[in-house]
Amino acid sequence: MKSKAKKITVFIVIFTFLLSSVGFASDYYKQINAWFGDIKIVNNNQTVYPDTQPFIAEGTTYVSVRTMANLFNKEIGWNGDTRTITVTDKPDSEVLTLKQQLASKDFEISQLKAKVSALELHLGDDDDASTDLDDLEDQLNDDYDEYRDIEFDITLSGDEDDITVKIDVDLDDFEDEWDDLTDSRKRTYLQDIVDDILDEYEDADIGGYIRDSSSSKTSKLLTFDVSSSGNVRMYDDDDSTSISDLEDDLNDEYEDYFDDIELSIDLNGDSDNITYRVYIDYDEYEDEWDDLTDNKVRSFMSAIYGDIEYELDDANIMGYIFDENDDDTMARYTRLSDGTVSFSRYDL
């Protein structure tokens, strides 16, 4: 049976673009004989159906450039100015995926490096803080290893934000001298140490204890912490938490008692003897303080006294108002065992 292919005459036309910037040889027509038949294109066992039918001319099979470019995953382009056909590789989706994954990993690695650098810097800061605390500890032992004929050994631990002060005293050697120390002198000793620490670390939370180092099992003689205004507060172990909580409650209750005066309240002592101290910046609130009547001040101090007495009904309670700048006494309040109130207000 004869093939159904037809032999026809075709003309290949080359178009001429007359652009001043580009010159070409003269265009022309050429007559050729082309054979169009059932030419199949199979790529990797898959039949391809081109948009332009292939043909054979002068022993050569012609397939459109675009068809072949699609077969081999190429981009095809035409530059009309230079009459140039360009063939380039199409981006490989797998390669693109791998590049994206690689970029993501590079980003993760850069983040991890940044974290490592930050941790190394932090560890370096901790080392510096530890060194600084060691130096401060040496200084404190030089200045405060002896007080009122008692030898003490001071140890600091923690960091620049939270410092624990441990003070050892051997009561086998200094029991009598320790018993002779009044609470006021103990507080003064601790306050001097705390002030030196705050000179170096003004925002640190400071607390600690004094302990008897003479026995095989050391025992605490007192614990202390420091109020927000920098004042030492001493406790028996059993009283420390309750007094600290009571102080917080009093500050919440009375911080706005005087509308135009800011104040803070510190508690010191234990369940048997407790002193409250109210601190006011007299330089800033001089006019407001001077405008207060004695009755207003006494009612304020009496109210604090009553709240403390309600919580610690067996305690001896003393109350003071101080100028926080130089610790000058502005007022004093106490209530005697017979119920008589003693109140004094002082001129600054």
LUMNUSE-468472 format. One line per field, with one value per residue: residue number from 1; x, y, z of N, C-alpha, C in turn. Coordinates in pm, whole numbers. Layout:
<pts>
k = NUM; ...
nc1 = X; ...
nc2 = Y; ...
nc3 = Z; ...
cac1 = X; ...
cac2 = Y; ...
cac3 = Z; ...
cc1 = X; ...
cc2 = Y; ...
cc3 = Z; ...
</pts>
This chain:
<pts>
k = 1; 2; 3; 4; 5; 6; 7; 8; 9; 10; 11; 12; 13; 14; 15; 16; 17; 18; 19; 20; 21; 22; 23; 24; 25; 26; 27; 28; 29; 30; 31; 32; 33; 34; 35; 36; 37; 38; 39; 40; 41; 42; 43; 44; 45; 46; 47; 48; 49; 50; 51; 52; 53; 54; 55; 56; 57; 58; 59; 60; 61; 62; 63; 64; 65; 66; 67; 68; 69; 70; 71; 72; 73; 74; 75; 76; 77; 78; 79; 80; 81; 82; 83; 84; 85; 86; 87; 88; 89; 90; 91; 92; 93; 94; 95; 96; 97; 98; 99; 100; 101; 102; 103; 104; 105; 106; 107; 108; 109; 110; 111; 112; 113; 114; 115; 116; 117; 118; 119; 120; 121; 122; 123; 124; 125; 126; 127; 128; 129; 130; 131; 132; 133; 134; 135; 136; 137; 138; 139; 140; 141; 142; 143; 144; 145; 146; 147; 148; 149; 150; 151; 152; 153; 154; 155; 156; 157; 158; 159; 160; 161; 162; 163; 164; 165; 166; 167; 168; 169; 170; 171; 172; 173; 174; 175; 176; 177; 178; 179; 180; 181; 182; 183; 184; 185; 186; 187; 188; 189; 190; 191; 192; 193; 194; 195; 196; 197; 198; 199; 200; 201; 202; 203; 204; 205; 206; 207; 208; 209; 210; 211; 212; 213; 214; 215; 216; 217; 218; 219; 220; 221; 222; 223; 224; 225; 226; 227; 228; 229; 230; 231; 232; 233; 234; 235; 236; 237; 238; 239; 240; 241; 242; 243; 244; 245; 246; 247; 248; 249; 250; 251; 252; 253; 254; 255; 256; 257; 258; 259; 260; 261; 262; 263; 264; 265; 266; 267; 268; 269; 270; 271; 272; 273; 274; 275; 276; 277; 278; 279; 280; 281; 282; 283; 284; 285; 286; 287; 288; 289; 290; 291; 292; 293; 294; 295; 296; 297; 298; 299; 300; 301; 302; 303; 304; 305; 306; 307; 308; 309; 310; 311; 312; 313; 314; 315; 316; 317; 318; 319; 320; 321; 322; 323; 324; 325; 326; 327; 328; 329; 330; 331; 332; 333; 334; 335; 336; 337; 338; 339; 340; 341; 342; 343; 344; 345; 346; 347; 348
nc1 = 87; 54; 216; 45; 162; 228; 385; 492; 550; 728; 800; 1062; 1067; 1253; 1245; 1299; 1444; 1468; 1678; 1854; 2078; 2167; 2303; 2240; 2295; 2147; 1806; 1632; 1430; 1400; 1332; 1221; 1179; 965; 886; 606; 507; 394; 554; 695; 771; 949; 1017; 1210; 1054; 806; 549; 564; 376; 409; 358; 398; 411; 657; 891; 1056; 1329; 1539; 1677; 1702; 1555; 1326; 1246; 1057; 1231; 1131; 983; 1186; 1331; 1152; 1147; 1400; 1406; 1463; 1497; 1363; 1441; 1396; 1568; 1483; 1623; 1885; 1834; 1853; 1838; 1802; 1906; 1865; 1931; 1657; 1556; 1630; 1396; 1448; 1709; 1665; 1511; 1699; 1884; 1730; 1692; 1956; 2011; 1836; 1950; 2197; 2111; 2009; 2246; 2387; 2229; 2266; 2538; 2535; 2397; 2577; 2790; 2671; 2626; 2888; 2979; 2814; 2897; 3152; 3098; 2990; 3216; 3372; 3210; 3222; 3492; 3503; 3338; 3493; 3710; 3578; 3495; 3743; 3812; 3609; 3662; 3909; 3831; 3625; 3673; 3707; 3523; 3416; 3586; 3544; 3610; 3542; 3449; 3398; 3200; 3115; 2864; 2697; 2574; 2599; 2340; 2213; 2312; 2455; 2542; 2755; 2845; 3077; 3128; 3318; 3189; 3300; 3522; 3435; 3195; 3103; 3156; 2992; 2738; 2728; 2683; 2456; 2138; 2129; 2401; 2475; 2319; 2429; 2688; 2632; 2505; 2709; 2864; 2679; 2637; 2885; 2878; 2660; 2766; 2920; 2746; 2471; 2210; 2168; 2008; 2028; 2109; 2147; 2330; 2444; 2646; 2721; 3027; 3153; 3071; 3038; 2815; 2703; 2522; 2269; 2281; 2150; 1945; 1937; 1811; 1787; 1620; 1424; 1509; 1766; 1826; 1926; 1759; 1696; 1638; 1505; 1519; 1262; 1098; 1147; 1013; 741; 757; 869; 662; 462; 572; 560; 281; 218; 344; 195; -50; -14; 127; 10; -96; -55; -149; 23; 281; 545; 639; 817; 817; 998; 1052; 1199; 1345; 1196; 942; 909; 1022; 987; 1056; 927; 1009; 956; 1027; 1093; 1149; 1268; 1378; 1248; 977; 931; 757; 504; 520; 553; 308; 141; -61; 9; -169; -250; -11; 35; -195; -147; 89; -10; -196; -33; 102; -116; -181; 48; 46; -185; -105; 122; 77; 206; 433; 681; 656; 799; 795; 912; 966; 1174; 1401; 1497; 1733; 1939; 1890; 1779; 1565; 1221; 979; 845; 692; 526; 361; 276; 276; 52; -124; -83; 1; 300; 417; 619; 723; 963; 1155; 1325
nc2 = -119; 217; 496; 750; 990; 1319; 1487; 1801; 2138; 2379; 2699; 2854; 3132; 3408; 3670; 4018; 4263; 4593; 4767; 5044; 5013; 4753; 4538; 4314; 4037; 4029; 3933; 3639; 3420; 3062; 2783; 2467; 2110; 1940; 1671; 1558; 1343; 1070; 1140; 1048; 1149; 1034; 1048; 922; 687; 797; 927; 1223; 1503; 1739; 2098; 2198; 2048; 1806; 1778; 1641; 1739; 1740; 1517; 1570; 1581; 1807; 1969; 2182; 2442; 2518; 2295; 2101; 2229; 2222; 1947; 1894; 2039; 2315; 2672; 2886; 3160; 3464; 3716; 3993; 4214; 4132; 3909; 3655; 3331; 3213; 2963; 2831; 2674; 2549; 2631; 2381; 2211; 2043; 2112; 2378; 2337; 2212; 2420; 2607; 2467; 2453; 2726; 2772; 2610; 2737; 2977; 2884; 2792; 3033; 3158; 2985; 3020; 3285; 3257; 3098; 3276; 3472; 3325; 3263; 3519; 3583; 3391; 3480; 3725; 3632; 3514; 3740; 3877; 3700; 3717; 3985; 3980; 3819; 3990; 4198; 4060; 4007; 4269; 4339; 4163; 4260; 4506; 4455; 4231; 4229; 4334; 4511; 4362; 4107; 3844; 3804; 3616; 3671; 3573; 3592; 3515; 3433; 3658; 3966; 4056; 3927; 3877; 3685; 3707; 3559; 3524; 3421; 3336; 3235; 3102; 2963; 3102; 3367; 3404; 3550; 3813; 3832; 3800; 4037; 4223; 4460; 4469; 4696; 4752; 4524; 4559; 4795; 4709; 4522; 4695; 4864; 4685; 4613; 4863; 4905; 4700; 4779; 5009; 4906; 4735; 4854; 4779; 4530; 4249; 4181; 3958; 3750; 3589; 3554; 3316; 3062; 2919; 2735; 2479; 2135; 2117; 2383; 2671; 2914; 3245; 3481; 3607; 3819; 4075; 4320; 4621; 4794; 5052; 5028; 4957; 4756; 4468; 4274; 3937; 3678; 3335; 3218; 3433; 3574; 3542; 3610; 3874; 4004; 3969; 4114; 4370; 4418; 4425; 4652; 4856; 4845; 4924; 5183; 5349; 5553; 5717; 5984; 6221; 6371; 6291; 6071; 5761; 5507; 5200; 5033; 4734; 4615; 4370; 4127; 3888; 3967; 4217; 4497; 4739; 5000; 5188; 5479; 5622; 5931; 6162; 6447; 6672; 6684; 6687; 6889; 7117; 6995; 6821; 7001; 7119; 6933; 6852; 6793; 6608; 6469; 6339; 6186; 6021; 5872; 5729; 5591; 5426; 5251; 5133; 4999; 4808; 4649; 4559; 4407; 4185; 4098; 4056; 4046; 4191; 4444; 4765; 5014; 5327; 5529; 5822; 5907; 6130; 6037; 6115; 6192; 6054; 6194; 6231; 6269; 6224; 6049; 5760; 5582; 5341; 5309; 5054; 5100; 5203; 5466; 5710; 5804; 6064; 6240; 6518; 6650; 6938; 7010
nc3 = 0; -82; 70; 255; 258; 146; -122; -144; -254; -78; 57; 218; 408; 478; 685; 648; 849; 862; 1016; 1135; 1294; 1255; 1018; 745; 519; 191; 188; 74; -127; -135; -318; -224; -214; -5; 216; 374; 612; 817; 1058; 1355; 1685; 1955; 2288; 2539; 2543; 2528; 2335; 2148; 2067; 1847; 1808; 1560; 1243; 1162; 885; 586; 401; 126; 226; 496; 814; 946; 1238; 1447; 1624; 1874; 1949; 1987; 2187; 2399; 2437; 2539; 2767; 2753; 2733; 2489; 2281; 2096; 1930; 1776; 1682; 1629; 1493; 1620; 1749; 2072; 2296; 2609; 2931; 3118; 3453; 3691; 3877; 4091; 4154; 4223; 4453; 4619; 4641; 4780; 5019; 5103; 5139; 5349; 5548; 5572; 5682; 5928; 6040; 6065; 6257; 6475; 6516; 6598; 6841; 6981; 7001; 7159; 7394; 7464; 7514; 7730; 7917; 7946; 8067; 8307; 8417; 8451; 8635; 8848; 8912; 8987; 9214; 9378; 9420; 9554; 9780; 9902; 9965; 10147; 10357; 10433; 10537; 10722; 10879; 11145; 11423; 11697; 11868; 11772; 11550; 11212; 10918; 10583; 10310; 9969; 9730; 9418; 9167; 8977; 8997; 9205; 9520; 9773; 10111; 10330; 10660; 10888; 11231; 11505; 11780; 11986; 12047; 12059; 12198; 12425; 12350; 12125; 12242; 12377; 12181; 12068; 11898; 11743; 11694; 11555; 11327; 11231; 11165; 10961; 10783; 10697; 10548; 10350; 10228; 10104; 9917; 9761; 9653; 9452; 9314; 9242; 9180; 9282; 9439; 9774; 10031; 10325; 10592; 10934; 11087; 11330; 11333; 11487; 11571; 11459; 11304; 11151; 11266; 11210; 11325; 11280; 11016; 10726; 10505; 10240; 10204; 9949; 9961; 10043; 10303; 10581; 10697; 10974; 11086; 11296; 11203; 11185; 11158; 10927; 10674; 10727; 10821; 10603; 10416; 10547; 10536; 10258; 10229; 10382; 10236; 10000; 10102; 10209; 10036; 9893; 10084; 10165; 9942; 9774; 9828; 9793; 9939; 10129; 10313; 10562; 10747; 11044; 11259; 11479; 11577; 11838; 11887; 11692; 11445; 11254; 10969; 10796; 10488; 10337; 10076; 10168; 10047; 9805; 9874; 10057; 10093; 10081; 10298; 10514; 10506; 10617; 10896; 11247; 11354; 11126; 11053; 11284; 11285; 11056; 11130; 11346; 11224; 11077; 11290; 11411; 11216; 11216; 11479; 11476; 11327; 11467; 11763; 12011; 11993; 12065; 11944; 11747; 11579; 11304; 11104; 10842; 10675; 10366; 10247; 10426; 10657; 10870; 11150; 11117; 11240; 11527; 11671; 11925; 12135; 12464; 12725; 12885; 12711; 12648; 12410; 12254; 12073; 11847; 11653; 11434; 11353; 11052
cac1 = 0; 134; 204; -45; 238; 218; 505; 448; 654; 713; 897; 1110; 1074; 1334; 1197; 1401; 1417; 1556; 1712; 1974; 2192; 2206; 2303; 2239; 2301; 2016; 1717; 1590; 1346; 1457; 1231; 1265; 1077; 955; 798; 534; 452; 359; 681; 670; 880; 935; 1117; 1206; 940; 680; 522; 551; 291; 456; 258; 428; 438; 790; 896; 1188; 1368; 1675; 1738; 1711; 1427; 1318; 1151; 1066; 1323; 1056; 949; 1305; 1366; 1064; 1188; 1524; 1390; 1538; 1424; 1388; 1416; 1423; 1607; 1451; 1723; 2003; 1787; 1924; 1764; 1881; 1864; 1926; 1876; 1552; 1593; 1594; 1317; 1516; 1823; 1611; 1472; 1821; 1941; 1649; 1724; 2090; 2001; 1772; 2049; 2295; 2049; 2006; 2383; 2422; 2160; 2332; 2665; 2505; 2364; 2701; 2866; 2605; 2652; 3029; 2989; 2750; 2985; 3263; 3049; 2979; 3351; 3414; 3134; 3276; 3621; 3476; 3288; 3609; 3786; 3499; 3502; 3873; 3808; 3523; 3734; 4012; 3770; 3525; 3699; 3704; 3428; 3389; 3670; 3500; 3664; 3443; 3496; 3289; 3200; 3013; 2831; 2591; 2618; 2580; 2199; 2165; 2433; 2436; 2653; 2765; 2942; 3104; 3192; 3342; 3143; 3390; 3619; 3381; 3055; 3072; 3155; 2871; 2622; 2728; 2644; 2315; 2083; 2167; 2539; 2474; 2264; 2529; 2795; 2581; 2473; 2835; 2900; 2582; 2663; 3000; 2835; 2574; 2851; 2969; 2633; 2361; 2080; 2169; 1930; 2128; 2059; 2249; 2316; 2562; 2633; 2823; 3108; 3233; 3029; 3047; 2698; 2690; 2386; 2251; 2252; 2048; 1941; 1906; 1801; 1801; 1498; 1442; 1580; 1904; 1843; 1935; 1653; 1743; 1531; 1523; 1481; 1119; 1023; 1189; 913; 619; 785; 886; 529; 392; 628; 500; 141; 214; 378; 80; -161; 9; 212; -63; -169; -48; -172; 131; 412; 584; 707; 839; 817; 1084; 1035; 1317; 1325; 1137; 806; 908; 1056; 987; 1059; 896; 1070; 897; 1127; 1039; 1250; 1228; 1417; 1147; 841; 939; 636; 391; 537; 529; 164; 68; -78; 59; -272; -247; 107; 14; -295; -78; 179; -94; -258; 71; 120; -229; -172; 156; 0; -285; -33; 220; 13; 291; 558; 705; 660; 843; 780; 985; 969; 1308; 1439; 1579; 1860; 2045; 1842; 1730; 1434; 1115; 871; 859; 564; 521; 247; 323; 197; -76; -205; -46; 72; 409; 438; 701; 754; 1086; 1186; 1448
cac2 = 0; 338; 588; 864; 1115; 1403; 1562; 1933; 2239; 2483; 2807; 2907; 3277; 3478; 3808; 4120; 4374; 4701; 4851; 5121; 4970; 4617; 4512; 4173; 4009; 4040; 3820; 3580; 3302; 2942; 2681; 2332; 2007; 1885; 1554; 1552; 1210; 1039; 1140; 1043; 1186; 959; 1091; 834; 596; 872; 994; 1368; 1560; 1877; 2194; 2220; 1916; 1789; 1739; 1601; 1811; 1713; 1416; 1615; 1597; 1936; 1981; 2320; 2465; 2523; 2157; 2036; 2295; 2168; 1810; 1890; 2127; 2436; 2795; 2935; 3302; 3524; 3857; 4046; 4311; 4064; 3787; 3548; 3237; 3177; 2842; 2826; 2571; 2584; 2599; 2247; 2225; 1973; 2194; 2493; 2292; 2190; 2551; 2666; 2396; 2495; 2861; 2762; 2556; 2843; 3072; 2821; 2790; 3169; 3184; 2908; 3087; 3405; 3213; 3053; 3396; 3536; 3244; 3281; 3652; 3576; 3317; 3570; 3823; 3563; 3499; 3872; 3907; 3616; 3777; 4110; 3944; 3773; 4109; 4268; 3978; 4035; 4404; 4338; 4095; 4353; 4617; 4417; 4101; 4245; 4435; 4500; 4254; 3978; 3817; 3752; 3577; 3706; 3505; 3638; 3425; 3484; 3738; 4109; 4084; 3860; 3849; 3629; 3738; 3463; 3573; 3319; 3376; 3118; 3137; 2905; 3205; 3502; 3398; 3660; 3938; 3830; 3825; 4178; 4308; 4494; 4459; 4817; 4739; 4421; 4619; 4891; 4631; 4470; 4805; 4909; 4586; 4626; 4989; 4884; 4616; 4860; 5101; 4835; 4674; 4932; 4718; 4391; 4202; 4135; 3892; 3662; 3547; 3533; 3181; 3013; 2819; 2660; 2340; 2056; 2154; 2527; 2719; 3056; 3331; 3572; 3628; 3958; 4114; 4464; 4679; 4866; 5178; 4997; 4940; 4619; 4418; 4151; 3848; 3539; 3255; 3191; 3556; 3646; 3543; 3680; 4018; 4052; 3977; 4225; 4493; 4436; 4465; 4790; 4946; 4850; 4991; 5322; 5425; 5672; 5774; 6129; 6228; 6434; 6252; 5931; 5710; 5363; 5151; 4918; 4671; 4550; 4307; 3995; 3887; 4024; 4360; 4537; 4882; 5037; 5313; 5538; 5708; 6036; 6253; 6578; 6774; 6692; 6706; 6976; 7197; 6906; 6772; 7111; 7150; 6831; 6881; 6689; 6505; 6388; 6253; 6090; 5924; 5786; 5640; 5506; 5325; 5149; 5063; 4910; 4694; 4560; 4498; 4307; 4065; 4057; 4121; 4049; 4262; 4584; 4830; 5153; 5380; 5651; 5876; 5960; 6188; 5933; 6167; 6194; 5978; 6279; 6188; 6367; 6198; 5924; 5720; 5455; 5328; 5246; 4938; 5144; 5260; 5605; 5731; 5900; 6108; 6361; 6560; 6728; 7034; 6982
cac3 = 0; -88; 184; 236; 265; 27; -157; -187; -262; 24; 53; 346; 395; 577; 690; 656; 941; 820; 1130; 1102; 1373; 1223; 874; 709; 375; 127; 208; -52; -123; -194; -341; -191; -211; 130; 228; 499; 634; 956; 1132; 1498; 1776; 2080; 2387; 2656; 2527; 2532; 2208; 2158; 1963; 1829; 1761; 1417; 1187; 1104; 743; 537; 280; 81; 310; 635; 884; 1012; 1349; 1495; 1736; 1999; 1987; 2040; 2313; 2502; 2464; 2617; 2883; 2723; 2706; 2353; 2270; 1963; 1931; 1644; 1638; 1575; 1428; 1689; 1832; 2191; 2366; 2743; 3019; 3213; 3592; 3735; 4000; 4200; 4191; 4296; 4587; 4695; 4672; 4886; 5142; 5142; 5193; 5480; 5641; 5597; 5775; 6060; 6091; 6107; 6384; 6579; 6544; 6678; 6977; 7045; 7035; 7274; 7513; 7501; 7575; 7862; 8006; 7977; 8166; 8436; 8470; 8499; 8756; 8955; 8951; 9059; 9346; 9457; 9462; 9654; 9901; 9965; 10022; 10266; 10465; 10482; 10611; 10823; 10940; 11291; 11469; 11842; 11921; 11719; 11418; 11118; 10785; 10491; 10180; 9875; 9621; 9332; 9054; 8995; 9021; 9327; 9598; 9907; 10202; 10439; 10758; 10991; 11355; 11589; 11914; 12087; 12081; 12072; 12241; 12516; 12273; 12042; 12327; 12417; 12069; 12059; 11762; 11671; 11648; 11450; 11207; 11181; 11102; 10834; 10692; 10636; 10446; 10240; 10157; 10016; 9804; 9675; 9578; 9334; 9242; 9299; 9154; 9327; 9553; 9871; 10151; 10380; 10732; 11019; 11145; 11422; 11262; 11585; 11584; 11337; 11226; 11170; 11290; 11181; 11440; 11229; 10871; 10691; 10365; 10219; 10148; 9822; 9989; 10078; 10448; 10629; 10784; 11040; 11130; 11336; 11087; 11179; 11135; 10806; 10567; 10767; 10830; 10466; 10356; 10610; 10479; 10125; 10247; 10430; 10125; 9910; 10169; 10250; 9945; 9847; 10198; 10140; 9797; 9698; 9882; 9775; 10058; 10137; 10451; 10593; 10877; 11099; 11387; 11483; 11632; 11972; 11878; 11552; 11418; 11116; 10926; 10675; 10423; 10249; 10021; 10217; 9950; 9699; 9926; 10174; 10107; 10110; 10436; 10607; 10506; 10692; 11039; 11337; 11366; 11004; 11061; 11392; 11240; 10961; 11201; 11430; 11139; 11051; 11418; 11432; 11123; 11263; 11604; 11441; 11282; 11568; 11878; 12129; 11963; 12100; 11813; 11739; 11443; 11272; 10968; 10816; 10547; 10303; 10197; 10528; 10774; 10978; 11200; 11094; 11337; 11601; 11729; 12000; 12223; 12586; 12770; 12941; 12603; 12624; 12284; 12252; 11935; 11834; 11517; 11445; 11247; 10978
cc1 = 89; 110; 113; 29; 231; 349; 460; 567; 627; 822; 934; 1134; 1156; 1295; 1313; 1356; 1517; 1578; 1845; 2097; 2242; 2199; 2311; 2257; 2160; 1935; 1673; 1500; 1421; 1349; 1289; 1147; 1077; 855; 739; 471; 419; 488; 649; 795; 853; 1050; 1103; 1079; 805; 663; 500; 468; 327; 345; 277; 474; 579; 781; 1039; 1214; 1514; 1749; 1752; 1572; 1431; 1207; 1167; 1159; 1249; 1019; 1069; 1348; 1281; 1104; 1307; 1526; 1476; 1443; 1462; 1355; 1453; 1453; 1587; 1554; 1841; 1967; 1859; 1827; 1854; 1820; 1939; 1859; 1763; 1599; 1542; 1521; 1383; 1635; 1776; 1573; 1594; 1886; 1864; 1678; 1861; 2088; 1938; 1870; 2155; 2241; 2046; 2145; 2424; 2355; 2227; 2466; 2643; 2473; 2490; 2783; 2807; 2630; 2797; 3049; 2931; 2838; 3105; 3224; 3039; 3116; 3401; 3344; 3188; 3409; 3600; 3424; 3401; 3690; 3712; 3501; 3633; 3872; 3725; 3591; 3847; 3951; 3685; 3551; 3704; 3611; 3397; 3459; 3624; 3558; 3557; 3513; 3379; 3308; 3086; 2989; 2716; 2647; 2581; 2434; 2149; 2286; 2394; 2561; 2649; 2878; 2956; 3171; 3204; 3305; 3221; 3490; 3555; 3235; 3019; 3062; 3030; 2747; 2613; 2685; 2494; 2268; 2124; 2308; 2551; 2425; 2363; 2641; 2750; 2554; 2598; 2878; 2808; 2607; 2781; 2963; 2750; 2653; 2901; 2854; 2504; 2225; 2069; 2069; 2027; 2058; 2168; 2224; 2451; 2544; 2749; 2900; 3183; 3196; 3043; 2929; 2671; 2544; 2380; 2215; 2147; 2054; 1906; 1882; 1806; 1675; 1529; 1514; 1723; 1930; 1840; 1817; 1698; 1624; 1588; 1470; 1331; 1039; 1044; 1080; 792; 642; 803; 752; 450; 442; 569; 356; 131; 247; 263; -32; -139; 91; 144; -140; -170; -50; -50; 271; 435; 662; 729; 854; 908; 1050; 1165; 1283; 1267; 1000; 797; 932; 1067; 982; 1020; 955; 1006; 998; 1059; 1154; 1210; 1266; 1310; 1009; 839; 809; 516; 398; 505; 382; 82; 56; -20; -42; -273; -129; 87; -88; -234; 9; 101; -157; -158; 92; 9; -223; -63; 111; -103; -218; 60; 178; 99; 419; 561; 733; 705; 829; 853; 954; 1103; 1312; 1535; 1715; 1971; 2003; 1807; 1590; 1333; 1000; 898; 726; 583; 400; 291; 228; 63; -166; -172; 38; 180; 437; 521; 723; 868; 1102; 1319; 1511
cc2 = 122; 427; 703; 996; 1188; 1474; 1695; 2026; 2346; 2586; 2846; 3055; 3333; 3623; 3904; 4231; 4484; 4795; 4918; 5069; 4832; 4597; 4363; 4158; 4014; 3915; 3766; 3461; 3186; 2837; 2543; 2238; 1944; 1770; 1552; 1414; 1191; 1024; 1147; 1086; 1115; 999; 1004; 749; 667; 946; 1142; 1418; 1707; 1967; 2228; 2088; 1908; 1754; 1704; 1677; 1782; 1620; 1454; 1632; 1727; 1933; 2122; 2330; 2462; 2382; 2088; 2098; 2242; 2026; 1804; 1992; 2253; 2553; 2842; 3082; 3353; 3672; 3912; 4144; 4244; 3936; 3664; 3463; 3198; 3054; 2837; 2717; 2627; 2552; 2460; 2259; 2157; 2053; 2316; 2456; 2274; 2323; 2620; 2601; 2437; 2635; 2860; 2710; 2661; 2944; 3015; 2819; 2928; 3205; 3111; 2971; 3211; 3368; 3169; 3174; 3466; 3460; 3259; 3416; 3652; 3502; 3401; 3673; 3759; 3547; 3631; 3907; 3828; 3672; 3903; 4081; 3894; 3891; 4185; 4192; 4002; 4172; 4407; 4269; 4181; 4459; 4573; 4280; 4108; 4360; 4409; 4379; 4115; 3962; 3750; 3709; 3591; 3632; 3559; 3531; 3485; 3556; 3883; 4147; 4030; 3812; 3797; 3653; 3638; 3508; 3470; 3382; 3252; 3152; 3064; 3009; 3339; 3503; 3516; 3791; 3946; 3860; 3970; 4272; 4334; 4477; 4580; 4806; 4630; 4480; 4718; 4820; 4579; 4580; 4857; 4814; 4601; 4753; 4975; 4799; 4697; 4966; 5037; 4781; 4738; 4868; 4575; 4368; 4135; 4072; 3802; 3628; 3551; 3399; 3150; 2900; 2727; 2514; 2268; 2083; 2301; 2566; 2869; 3131; 3434; 3571; 3773; 3970; 4265; 4516; 4753; 4998; 5154; 4975; 4793; 4588; 4285; 4071; 3730; 3456; 3239; 3314; 3618; 3655; 3626; 3831; 4077; 4066; 4094; 4359; 4522; 4484; 4611; 4890; 4957; 4935; 5141; 5405; 5554; 5740; 5927; 6149; 6275; 6395; 6104; 5884; 5560; 5324; 5030; 4866; 4603; 4486; 4168; 4003; 3945; 4175; 4399; 4689; 4907; 5175; 5357; 5635; 5801; 6123; 6396; 6689; 6793; 6730; 6797; 7053; 7111; 6854; 6883; 7149; 7048; 6871; 6766; 6575; 6412; 6290; 6146; 5983; 5823; 5684; 5544; 5394; 5214; 5066; 4959; 4787; 4596; 4487; 4388; 4175; 4010; 4117; 4126; 4130; 4400; 4659; 4975; 5200; 5511; 5693; 5944; 6032; 6090; 5983; 6161; 6127; 6067; 6233; 6300; 6348; 6063; 5892; 5589; 5458; 5249; 5134; 4977; 5208; 5403; 5614; 5834; 5936; 6236; 6389; 6661; 6821; 6997; 7114
cc3 = 0; 33; 149; 239; 134; 5; -212; -189; -158; 3; 195; 327; 510; 573; 708; 752; 908; 937; 1102; 1174; 1337; 1072; 847; 559; 316; 152; 73; -25; -186; -203; -309; -201; -71; 132; 367; 513; 782; 1037; 1280; 1575; 1909; 2172; 2512; 2659; 2537; 2400; 2232; 2041; 1947; 1779; 1613; 1357; 1128; 955; 707; 407; 251; 179; 457; 693; 964; 1119; 1405; 1618; 1869; 2046; 2051; 2174; 2427; 2540; 2558; 2732; 2870; 2708; 2565; 2346; 2131; 1982; 1791; 1592; 1570; 1501; 1487; 1768; 1949; 2257; 2499; 2825; 3104; 3354; 3629; 3869; 4118; 4250; 4270; 4438; 4676; 4734; 4785; 5021; 5194; 5202; 5332; 5586; 5675; 5697; 5916; 6122; 6140; 6239; 6499; 6616; 6630; 6822; 7052; 7088; 7156; 7403; 7560; 7569; 7715; 7962; 8044; 8080; 8303; 8500; 8526; 8629; 8874; 9005; 9032; 9200; 9436; 9508; 9571; 9786; 9976; 10033; 10151; 10383; 10521; 10573; 10730; 10885; 11092; 11327; 11616; 11905; 11879; 11579; 11331; 10989; 10688; 10359; 10096; 9769; 9540; 9212; 9079; 9025; 9155; 9406; 9736; 9990; 10317; 10532; 10869; 11112; 11444; 11733; 12023; 12136; 12116; 12119; 12330; 12438; 12183; 12125; 12371; 12304; 12072; 11914; 11678; 11614; 11541; 11318; 11146; 11108; 10965; 10733; 10624; 10525; 10324; 10160; 10062; 9896; 9707; 9599; 9450; 9248; 9294; 9279; 9207; 9440; 9650; 9990; 10205; 10525; 10801; 11088; 11237; 11352; 11358; 11590; 11451; 11246; 11251; 11189; 11266; 11309; 11404; 11077; 10845; 10541; 10359; 10151; 10019; 9841; 10039; 10225; 10488; 10719; 10840; 11092; 11207; 11220; 11074; 11140; 10998; 10702; 10605; 10773; 10691; 10397; 10414; 10556; 10342; 10137; 10291; 10319; 10026; 9970; 10183; 10151; 9895; 9961; 10191; 9988; 9719; 9745; 9857; 9898; 10045; 10283; 10463; 10731; 10918; 11232; 11376; 11548; 11771; 11971; 11731; 11541; 11274; 11089; 10795; 10617; 10323; 10202; 10058; 10119; 9843; 9752; 10050; 10196; 10145; 10253; 10537; 10614; 10585; 10838; 11121; 11349; 11244; 11009; 11167; 11353; 11142; 11035; 11292; 11348; 11107; 11176; 11438; 11341; 11168; 11389; 11577; 11399; 11390; 11702; 12003; 12109; 12026; 11969; 11829; 11594; 11424; 11128; 10951; 10682; 10480; 10255; 10301; 10659; 10893; 11018; 11184; 11193; 11403; 11668; 11805; 12090; 12346; 12630; 12829; 12836; 12570; 12495; 12302; 12106; 11935; 11685; 11523; 11325; 11182; 10933
</pts>
